[in-house]
Amino acid sequence: MISDDPSDAPIAGATADDLRVFAEGGLVFDRVFRPSQGVGPVFIQASCRACHGAGGRGPGSVTRLAIVDRAGEPADAARWLPYGSTARRRFAAGATRGVTAPVPAEPDRLLRSMRVGPAVFGRGWIEAVADESILAQERLQASAAGQVSGRVNRLADGRIGRLGVRARLADLESFAAEAFQGDMGLTSPRAPAEVPNPDGLTDDLRPGVDLRDDVVRAAAGYVRRLAIPARAGLAEPGRRLFADVGCADCHAPSLRTRADYPVAAMAAQDAALYSDLLLHDLGPSLADGITGEGVATGREWRTAPLLGVRFSRSFLHDGRAGSIEEAVRLHGGDGSEAAASVRRFDALSAGDRAALVDFVRRL
């Protein structure tokens, strides 16, 4: 049965060339790779779709790891996490074991952070946003007299990060290359080294680099042209309440895209992301202690774009919230920039809260 509410449709206004790139990249996205094609030695899944079904969120997930000292600061990573900060339980290509969480002498010093595979629809629009649009949000919040004061994740190469739960990537080719390498054990010219593994293997059953760069670019091209799922029934009372309680301070309804973005249908447009793409401190209750993702601390998160929320069955980076209302309340912990907004949400009448939640559910 063909869904009448797809999450993997191409952008409106796509040219014939856009549709060709979309179709070719979609085949790469759906492809299940085998060890003979380079999967392994350690990996999480063997296809993009396994974590991002139909362009959506999950069902796959990733477990990130961190070691902290008694004060809760990052420590001992080289000793306790010699194979990196990501668990990769599956193995192939001559490996005898995967990468799992270590057992430190003091178990409470090991932090685990589950990351539900994010939806990838609409990510081209995130990539397309002009730097100035993000910087304008940063300036606006800095000049306001409130708790909300997001900041750009400025990467080592000077670019503005915007992709990933901590905005640690700036472009979709990097996104695709890292996913192929880190999640599937598939190397490419952009990420040519096998990830560290307990067996010390530096190659797999496909000698040398596993994927040509055109394969990486094809996957990125498909994701780049995925549409933001169509929205319907966005009632004005819910929209007004979304702004009144302060949700829109971080979940900015739209940002302007670059005039020179290479996909013409997405250039110089208002991208309805419902995110400022900035990092925000959400306090210790949502912190995971993971660092090394640009300038982000272990308690900062990029504002999650509210794209296709109706396709989600769980919310927040780790899926801990079972409903939109629960996700809102979990933003309200001590030290969170969103705490005042959550208090305003709780002060609404039951009817107004329901109207606001219904508005978000339709995004």
C-alpha positions in Angstrom: 0.0 0.0 0.0 1.4 3.4 -1.0 1.3 6.0 1.8 -0.5 9.2 1.1 1.8 10.9 3.7 5.3 10.1 2.6 8.5 11.0 4.5 10.8 10.2 1.6 9.5 12.4 -1.2 11.8 14.7 -3.2 11.7 18.5 -2.8 9.1 20.5 -4.6 10.4 22.2 -7.7 13.0 19.5 -8.4 14.5 19.6 -11.8 14.9 16.5 -14.0 18.6 16.4 -12.9 17.5 16.7 -9.2 15.2 13.7 -9.6 17.9 11.7 -11.3 20.3 12.4 -8.4 17.5 11.6 -5.9 16.7 8.3 -7.5 20.4 7.2 -7.9 21.2 8.2 -4.3 18.1 6.5 -3.0 19.4 3.2 -4.3 22.6 3.7 -2.3 20.6 4.7 0.7 18.5 1.5 0.5 21.4 -0.8 -0.3 22.4 -3.5 2.2 26.2 -3.8 2.1 28.0 -7.1 2.6 31.4 -7.9 4.2 32.8 -8.6 0.8 31.9 -5.0 -0.1 33.7 -3.6 2.8 31.4 -3.8 5.8 33.3 -4.2 9.1 35.6 -5.1 10.8 33.2 -3.6 13.4 30.0 -1.9 12.6 26.5 -1.0 13.8 24.2 -1.5 10.7 24.8 -2.6 7.1 22.5 0.0 5.4 21.5 3.6 5.7 17.9 2.7 5.8 18.4 0.4 8.9 18.8 3.6 11.0 16.7 6.0 8.9 13.8 4.1 7.5 12.0 5.9 4.7 14.0 9.0 5.5 12.7 9.0 9.0 13.9 8.4 12.6 15.1 5.0 13.8 14.6 2.2 14.2 18.4 2.0 14.6 20.3 3.7 17.4 23.9 4.4 18.4 25.4 4.2 21.9 28.0 6.8 22.7 30.4 6.3 25.7 32.4 8.6 27.9 34.6 8.3 31.0 34.5 11.0 33.6 36.5 11.7 36.7 35.1 12.0 40.2 34.1 15.6 39.5 32.2 14.5 36.4 34.7 15.9 33.9 36.0 14.0 30.9 38.9 11.8 31.8 40.9 8.6 31.0 39.5 8.3 27.4 42.7 6.9 26.0 42.9 4.3 28.7 39.3 3.2 29.0 38.0 3.9 25.5 40.9 2.8 23.2 38.4 1.9 20.4 36.6 5.3 20.5 33.5 6.6 22.1 31.0 4.6 20.0 29.8 1.1 20.7 29.9 -1.1 17.6 28.7 -4.5 18.7 28.6 -6.3 15.3 31.7 -7.6 13.6 32.8 -9.3 10.4 35.7 -9.5 8.0 38.0 -11.5 10.3 37.1 -9.6 13.5 36.4 -11.8 16.5 34.5 -9.2 18.7 32.8 -5.9 18.5 33.4 -2.7 20.5 31.3 -2.7 23.7 31.3 -0.6 26.8 34.4 -1.2 29.1 34.1 -2.1 32.8 36.0 0.6 34.7 37.2 0.1 38.3 34.5 2.7 39.3 31.4 1.8 37.1 29.7 5.1 37.9 32.4 6.9 35.9 31.2 5.3 32.6 28.5 7.3 30.9 26.3 5.9 28.2 24.3 8.0 25.8 21.9 6.5 23.3 21.3 8.4 20.1 18.2 7.4 18.2 18.9 7.5 14.4 17.7 10.9 13.4 15.3 11.6 10.6 17.1 12.7 7.5 14.3 14.3 5.6 14.6 18.0 5.3 18.4 17.9 6.1 19.2 19.5 2.8 17.3 22.6 4.0 19.4 22.6 7.1 22.6 22.5 5.0 21.2 25.3 2.8 20.6 27.8 5.6 22.8 30.9 5.2 25.5 31.4 7.9 24.1 34.9 8.4 20.7 33.5 9.3 22.2 31.4 12.1 24.4 34.2 13.3 21.4 36.6 13.4 19.7 34.2 15.7 22.8 34.1 17.9 22.9 37.9 18.1 19.2 38.3 18.7 19.3 35.9 21.7 22.5 37.5 23.1 20.7 40.9 23.1 17.6 39.7 24.8 17.2 39.8 28.6 16.2 36.2 29.0 17.6 32.7 29.8 17.8 31.7 26.1 21.2 32.4 24.7 22.3 29.9 22.1 25.7 29.8 20.4 27.1 28.7 17.1 29.1 25.4 17.0 32.1 26.8 15.1 34.1 23.9 13.7 37.9 23.6 13.5 37.9 24.7 9.9 35.9 27.8 10.7 32.6 26.7 9.2 29.3 26.7 11.2 28.1 23.3 12.2 24.5 22.6 11.8 24.0 18.8 11.3 23.8 16.3 14.1 22.4 16.6 17.6 25.3 18.8 18.5 25.7 20.5 15.2 29.1 19.0 14.7 29.0 18.7 10.9 28.5 21.4 8.3 27.7 19.5 5.0 26.0 16.4 3.9 29.0 14.8 2.2 30.7 14.8 5.6 27.5 13.5 7.2 27.4 10.6 4.7 31.1 9.7 4.8 31.1 9.6 8.6 28.0 7.5 8.7 29.4 5.0 6.2 32.7 4.8 8.2 31.4 5.0 11.7 28.1 3.1 11.4 28.9 0.6 8.7 32.7 0.3 8.6 32.8 1.4 5.0 35.7 3.7 4.2 35.9 6.3 1.5 38.3 9.0 0.3 36.7 11.4 2.8 37.1 8.9 5.7 39.8 6.4 4.6 40.7 4.7 7.9 39.0 1.7 9.5 37.7 2.6 13.0 39.8 1.2 15.9 38.8 -2.3 16.9 39.9 -4.9 19.5 41.5 -7.1 16.9 43.7 -4.2 15.6 42.5 -4.9 12.0 43.3 -2.0 9.6 41.4 -3.4 6.6 38.5 -5.7 5.8 37.5 -8.2 3.1 37.6 -5.4 0.5 41.3 -4.2 0.4 41.9 -0.5 0.5 39.2 2.1 0.5 35.7 0.5 0.3 33.6 3.2 -1.5 34.3 5.6 -4.3 33.6 9.2 -3.6 30.8 9.3 -6.1 28.9 6.8 -3.9 29.3 9.1 -0.9 28.1 12.0 -3.0 25.2 10.0 -4.3 24.0 9.3 -0.7 24.4 12.9 0.2 22.6 14.0 -3.0 19.6 11.9 -2.1 19.4 13.2 1.5 19.9 16.8 0.2 16.8 16.6 -1.9 14.5 15.0 0.6 11.5 17.3 1.2 10.3 18.6 4.5 7.1 16.5 5.0 4.0 18.4 4.1 2.1 20.0 7.0 -1.6 20.4 7.4 -4.0 21.7 10.0 -1.6 24.2 11.7 -4.2 26.1 13.7 -3.5 29.7 14.5 -4.1 29.4 18.3 -1.4 26.7 18.5 1.0 28.8 16.5 0.4 31.8 18.8 0.8 29.7 22.0 4.0 28.2 20.5 5.5 31.8 20.3 3.9 33.1 23.6 5.4 30.4 25.9 8.8 30.9 24.2 9.2 27.7 22.2 9.9 29.8 19.1 12.8 31.5 20.8 14.9 28.4 20.0 12.6 26.5 17.6 12.7 29.5 15.1 9.9 28.9 12.6 12.1 29.6 9.6 15.6 30.5 8.5 16.7 31.9 5.1 18.7 29.8 2.8 21.8 30.8 0.8 21.1 32.5 -2.5 24.0 30.5 -4.0 22.9 27.1 -2.8 23.6 24.6 -5.6 20.1 23.1 -5.6 18.1 26.0 -7.2 14.7 25.0 -5.8 16.2 25.5 -2.3 18.1 28.7 -2.8 17.0 32.0 -1.3 14.0 30.4 0.4 12.5 30.4 3.9 13.2 27.0 5.3 10.5 26.1 7.8 12.9 24.1 10.2 11.6 25.2 13.5 15.1 25.4 14.8 17.7 28.2 15.2 20.5 25.5 14.6 22.3 26.9 17.7 23.7 25.0 20.8 21.7 25.5 24.0 22.5 24.4 27.6 19.6 22.2 28.7 21.1 21.5 32.1 22.4 18.4 33.8 19.3 16.4 33.7 19.6 16.1 29.9 23.4 16.1 29.8 25.3 13.0 28.6 28.9 14.1 29.3 30.0 13.5 25.7 32.4 16.1 24.4 34.6 16.4 21.4 31.8 17.5 19.1 33.0 20.9 18.1 32.8 23.4 20.9 29.7 21.8 22.4 29.8 20.8 26.1 28.2 17.6 27.4 25.1 19.5 28.4 24.6 21.5 25.2 22.4 20.4 22.3 21.5 21.9 19.0 17.9 22.9 18.8 16.2 19.9 17.3 14.4 20.8 14.0 10.7 20.0 14.4 10.4 18.3 11.1 7.9 15.5 10.6 7.2 15.1 14.3 4.1 13.1 13.4 6.3 10.3 12.2 8.1 9.9 15.6 7.0 7.6 18.4 9.6 8.8 20.9 11.3 12.2 21.4 14.6 13.8 22.4 18.0 12.6 21.3 17.7 9.3 23.1 14.0 8.7 22.7 13.4 8.9 26.5 10.2 10.9 26.1 7.2 9.0 25.0 5.1 12.0 24.1 5.5 15.6 23.0 4.2 16.9 26.3 6.8 14.8 28.2 9.6 16.1 25.9 8.5 19.6 26.7 8.7 19.1 30.5 12.0 17.4 30.3 13.4 20.7 28.9 12.6 22.3 32.3 15.4 21.0 34.6 17.6 23.1 36.7 20.1 25.1 34.7 18.2 24.6 31.4 17.8 27.6 29.1 14.3 26.4 28.4 13.1 26.3 32.0 11.1 29.5 31.9 9.3 28.4 28.7 8.4 25.1 30.4 7.0 27.0 33.4 4.9 29.1 31.0 3.7 25.9 29.3 2.7 24.4 32.7 0.8 27.6 33.5 -1.5 27.2 30.4 -5.0 25.9 30.7 -5.4 22.2 29.8 -7.1 23.3 26.5 -4.3 25.6 25.6 -1.6 23.0 26.3 -3.5 20.6 24.1 -3.7 23.2 21.3 0.1 23.8 21.5 0.9 20.1 21.6 -1.4 19.5 18.6 0.4 22.3 16.7 3.8 20.7 17.3 2.4 17.2 16.4 1.4 18.5 13.0 4.9 19.9 12.1 
